[in-house]
Amino acid sequence: MERTAIALTAALFAGVAASPRAHGASGKSAPAPEIMVKSTLDGTMRPSYFYVPASKSGERIPLLVALHTWSYGYKSKSPLDWALKECRARGWAMLYPDFRGPNWTPQACGSDLAVQDILDAVEYAKANAPIDADRIYVMGGSGGGMMALLLAGRAPGVWAGVYSGCPITDIARWHADSKRIRTGYWKHMEKACGGVPDVRADEYRKRSPLTWLAAARKAKVHVQICTGMHDGHRRKGGGSVPIGHAVRGFNVLADEKDRISEDAIAFMEKKEKVPAGMSFAGKDPFFPESARIYLRRTSANVRLTIFEGGHAGNLAAGIDWLARQRRNAPVDWTLPEKGEGGEFRVSR
């Protein structure tokens, strides 16, 4: 498959909800029916796109929860269009929730409200479609990758599989990264968290996946984390999230003997290559030579992949893996003989 650059690219029952609508507020055709679900935290009506395929009577179908990125809301076309196409082809339901919009308000950016918006929408989906509760998946990149890992830790009993591309895992660390790399994302974090990390440490910690991933490890949630080696470098082909974020997320989920040292993380972030003896020597049909894998580490129920690329993930590899996962079953790391994949750039 040709490598594709995507311009934008990683719940409790609501009680009262509107019926699915075929059109958005603008009157234009929506990519999928739009639903409104009442937040169980603040009572506001929260929108999502919700696609349900035709199914046979009594048949239970998987649900893919696809997440928007850091700077965009649920009206964004990517990864929505890709996720909807995949779900139509696979006969899956798809949920594309709004979780309080871009990550520069206190209500967004991994807040309790944002987390609950997604969980509320999942419960709506289960109540209004024949969803297989053992095959509910979540995936996202960048800010969506952050949210996917946050959901793995905060609601570990929901997910059969979690796929996270180029995630932020420590918001306070990313605040410092943003200032060092000279991006403007630190301003978003200060608006969302109500100040700088030294003053609002608890707020930054509460919104960060690293705070919660131990619960995902304990629950044996199946997780894949994938990122490009050159992320965190501003030059063309790089990105805004240093790869240490992905590695540290892996470390919390992995067995102690398989964790990657801080010295190795620092080496990779500076040199944009792996230390001697850590290079991946296998093959993965979803990663051609142009997106070759530099490091792959598998431990317990988590796998980390660092490949030739920037701020990116591999959605095709992710959904192929998710399709083999079941809740409360052993994780399945098998690969097909052939696979079409490549780098899907993610906007922040």
C-alpha positions in Angstrom: 0.0 0.0 0.0 1.3 3.5 -0.8 2.4 5.5 2.1 -0.2 8.0 2.8 0.1 11.4 4.5 -3.1 12.3 6.3 -3.5 16.0 6.9 -5.1 15.5 10.3 -3.3 12.4 10.8 -3.7 8.0 17.8 -18.9 5.6 30.0 -21.9 4.8 31.9 -25.4 4.8 30.3 -26.5 8.3 29.5 -30.1 7.8 30.4 -31.5 10.3 28.0 -30.2 10.6 24.4 -31.4 11.8 21.1 -32.1 9.5 18.3 -29.3 9.2 15.7 -29.4 12.0 13.1 -28.3 11.6 9.5 -27.3 15.3 9.3 -25.1 17.6 11.3 -26.1 21.0 12.6 -25.1 22.7 9.4 -27.6 20.6 7.4 -24.9 18.9 5.4 -24.7 15.2 5.2 -22.8 13.8 8.1 -20.2 11.0 7.5 -22.2 8.8 9.8 -25.4 9.3 11.9 -24.9 11.8 14.7 -26.1 11.0 18.2 -26.4 13.1 21.4 -25.6 11.5 24.7 -26.2 13.0 28.1 -23.1 13.3 30.2 -23.5 11.4 33.5 -21.2 14.0 35.1 -22.6 17.4 34.2 -25.8 16.6 32.3 -24.9 18.3 29.1 -25.7 16.6 25.7 -22.5 15.4 24.0 -22.2 14.6 20.3 -20.7 11.6 18.6 -20.8 10.0 15.1 -22.1 6.5 15.4 -22.2 4.0 12.6 -23.9 0.6 12.9 -23.8 -1.9 10.0 -26.6 -4.2 9.1 -26.3 -7.5 11.1 -28.1 -10.8 11.3 -30.6 -11.3 14.1 -28.8 -12.3 17.3 -25.4 -11.4 15.9 -23.0 -9.4 18.1 -20.6 -7.0 16.3 -17.3 -5.4 17.3 -17.2 -1.7 18.1 -14.2 0.5 17.2 -13.9 3.8 19.2 -11.8 6.1 17.1 -10.4 9.3 18.7 -9.7 12.7 17.3 -6.3 14.4 17.8 -5.0 17.1 20.2 -6.0 20.2 18.3 -9.2 19.1 16.7 -12.7 18.0 17.7 -15.0 15.3 16.4 -15.9 17.2 13.2 -12.4 16.5 11.9 -12.3 14.3 8.8 -9.3 12.2 9.9 -9.1 9.7 11.3 -12.9 9.6 11.0 -13.0 8.8 7.3 -10.4 6.1 7.6 -12.1 4.5 10.6 -15.5 4.6 9.0 -14.2 3.0 5.8 -12.5 0.2 7.8 -15.6 -0.5 9.9 -17.9 -0.6 6.9 -15.5 -3.1 5.2 -15.3 -5.3 8.4 -18.9 -5.1 9.5 -18.0 -3.3 12.7 -19.8 -0.5 14.5 -17.8 2.7 14.8 -18.0 5.4 17.4 -16.3 8.8 16.9 -17.0 10.8 20.1 -16.5 14.4 20.9 -14.6 14.6 24.2 -14.9 18.3 24.9 -13.0 19.4 21.7 -9.4 20.5 21.3 -7.1 20.2 24.3 -6.9 23.8 25.3 -9.8 24.1 27.8 -10.2 22.8 31.3 -13.0 20.6 30.1 -10.8 18.8 27.5 -7.3 17.5 27.7 -7.9 14.2 29.6 -10.3 15.7 32.2 -12.8 13.7 34.1 -15.5 15.1 31.8 -13.6 14.1 28.6 -13.0 10.6 29.8 -16.6 10.2 30.9 -17.9 11.5 27.5 -16.3 8.6 25.8 -17.5 6.0 28.3 -21.0 7.4 28.2 -21.0 7.1 24.4 -19.8 3.5 24.6 -22.7 2.7 27.0 -25.1 4.4 24.6 -23.7 2.2 21.7 -24.1 -1.0 23.8 -27.7 0.0 24.7 -28.7 0.8 21.1 -26.8 -1.7 18.9 -25.9 -5.4 19.2 -22.4 -4.7 20.4 -20.1 -7.6 21.4 -18.9 -6.4 24.8 -15.8 -8.6 24.5 -14.7 -6.9 21.3 -14.7 -3.2 22.0 -11.6 -1.5 20.8 -10.1 2.0 21.0 -7.4 3.7 18.9 -6.0 7.1 18.3 -2.9 9.1 17.5 -1.1 12.0 19.1 -3.7 13.5 21.5 -6.0 10.6 20.5 -3.1 8.3 21.4 -2.8 10.0 24.8 -6.6 9.6 25.3 -6.5 5.9 24.3 -3.9 5.1 27.0 -5.7 7.2 29.5 -8.8 5.1 28.8 -6.8 1.9 29.2 -5.9 2.9 32.7 -9.1 4.6 33.8 -11.6 2.1 32.4 -9.5 -1.1 31.9 -12.5 -3.4 32.1 -14.0 -2.0 28.9 -11.4 -2.7 26.2 -10.5 -5.8 24.3 -7.6 -3.9 22.8 -6.0 -0.4 22.8 -3.9 1.0 20.0 -2.0 4.2 20.6 0.1 6.1 18.0 2.7 8.7 18.9 1.1 9.4 22.3 1.8 12.0 24.9 2.0 10.2 28.2 3.2 12.8 30.7 1.6 16.3 30.2 4.0 18.1 32.5 7.0 16.6 30.7 5.4 17.6 27.3 5.0 21.1 28.7 8.8 21.2 29.1 9.3 19.5 25.7 7.2 22.0 24.0 9.2 24.9 25.3 12.4 23.2 24.5 11.4 22.3 20.9 9.7 25.7 20.5 6.2 24.6 19.7 3.1 26.4 21.2 1.5 23.4 22.8 2.7 24.5 26.3 0.1 27.3 26.1 -2.6 24.8 25.5 -1.6 22.8 28.6 -1.5 25.9 30.8 -5.0 26.9 29.7 -6.3 23.3 30.3 -4.6 22.8 33.6 -4.9 26.3 35.0 -1.3 27.2 35.1 2.3 25.9 34.9 3.2 22.4 36.1 5.0 23.6 39.3 1.8 25.3 40.4 -0.8 22.8 39.1 1.2 19.6 39.5 -1.9 17.5 40.6 -3.9 18.7 37.6 -1.1 17.7 35.1 -0.7 14.4 36.8 -4.4 13.5 36.8 -4.6 14.1 33.1 -1.5 12.1 32.2 -1.7 8.4 31.1 1.4 7.5 33.2 -0.6 8.1 36.3 -3.2 5.5 35.4 -1.4 2.8 33.3 -0.6 0.6 36.3 -4.3 -0.2 36.5 -4.2 -1.3 32.9 -1.2 -3.5 33.6 -3.0 -5.1 36.6 -6.1 -5.7 34.5 -4.0 -7.2 31.7 -5.4 -4.8 29.1 -4.0 -5.6 25.6 -2.0 -2.5 24.4 0.1 -1.6 21.4 2.1 1.6 21.2 3.7 2.8 18.0 5.7 5.9 17.1 8.2 7.2 14.6 11.9 7.5 15.5 12.1 11.1 14.5 9.2 12.5 16.5 10.3 15.2 18.8 12.5 16.9 16.2 11.2 20.0 14.4 12.9 19.4 11.1 10.8 18.1 8.2 9.6 14.6 8.9 9.9 15.0 12.6 7.2 16.1 15.1 6.4 17.5 18.5 6.3 14.5 20.9 9.6 13.0 21.8 9.6 9.2 21.6 10.3 8.9 25.3 6.6 9.4 25.9 5.8 6.2 24.1 8.6 4.3 25.7 7.7 5.3 29.2 4.1 4.3 28.6 5.4 0.9 27.5 7.6 0.7 30.6 4.7 1.0 33.0 2.8 -1.8 31.2 5.8 -4.1 30.8 7.5 -6.6 33.1 10.4 -5.0 34.9 13.0 -7.1 33.1 11.8 -5.8 29.7 11.7 -2.1 30.5 13.9 0.3 28.5 16.3 2.4 30.6 16.3 6.2 30.8 19.8 6.2 29.4 18.5 4.3 26.3 15.6 6.7 26.0 17.9 9.7 26.1 20.2 8.1 23.5 17.3 7.4 21.1 15.8 10.9 21.5 19.2 12.6 20.8 20.7 10.3 18.2 17.5 9.2 16.4 18.7 5.6 16.4 18.7 2.6 18.8 21.6 1.7 21.1 23.8 -1.2 20.1 22.1 -4.6 20.6 18.5 -3.3 20.6 17.8 -3.3 16.9 14.8 -5.2 15.6 15.8 -8.0 13.3 12.4 -9.5 12.3 9.9 -8.7 9.7 6.4 -7.2 9.9 4.3 -7.1 6.7 2.7 -3.8 7.7 6.1 -2.0 7.8 7.9 -1.8 4.4 11.6 -0.8 4.2 10.6 2.8 3.9 9.0 2.6 7.3 11.3 -0.1 8.7 11.1 -1.0 12.4 14.1 0.0 14.5 13.0 -1.3 17.9 10.2 -3.7 18.9 9.8 -4.8 22.5 7.0 -7.1 23.7 6.3 -7.8 27.3 3.3 -9.1 29.3 0.3 -7.6 27.4 2.0 -4.7 25.7 4.1 -4.2 22.5 6.2 -1.1 21.6 7.2 -0.4 18.0 9.5 2.4 16.9 9.9 2.8 13.2 11.3 5.0 10.5 8.9 8.0 10.6 8.0 11.1 12.5 4.9 12.0 14.4 3.0 9.0 13.1 1.5 5.6 13.7 0.4 2.7 11.5 -3.4 2.5 11.5 -3.6 -0.5 9.2 -1.2 -2.5 11.5 -3.3 -1.3 14.5 -6.7 -2.4 13.3 -5.4 -5.7 12.0 -4.0 -6.4 15.5 -7.2 -5.2 17.2 -9.3 -7.5 15.1 -7.6 -10.6 16.8 -8.1 -9.4 20.4 -10.8 -10.5 22.8 -11.5 -9.2 26.3 -10.5 -11.7 29.0 -8.6 -13.8 26.5 -4.8 -14.1 26.0 -3.2 -11.4 23.8 -2.7 -12.4 20.2 0.6 -11.1 18.7 0.5 -13.2 15.5 1.0 -11.5 12.1 -0.5 -12.3 8.7 1.9 -13.3 5.9 0.9 -10.2 4.0 -0.3 -6.8 5.1 -0.8 -3.4 3.6 0.4 -0.6 5.8 2.7 2.4 6.1 3.1 5.7 7.8 0.0 7.7 8.5 1.1 11.2 9.6 -0.8 12.6 12.5 -1.5 16.3 13.0 -1.3 17.3 16.6 
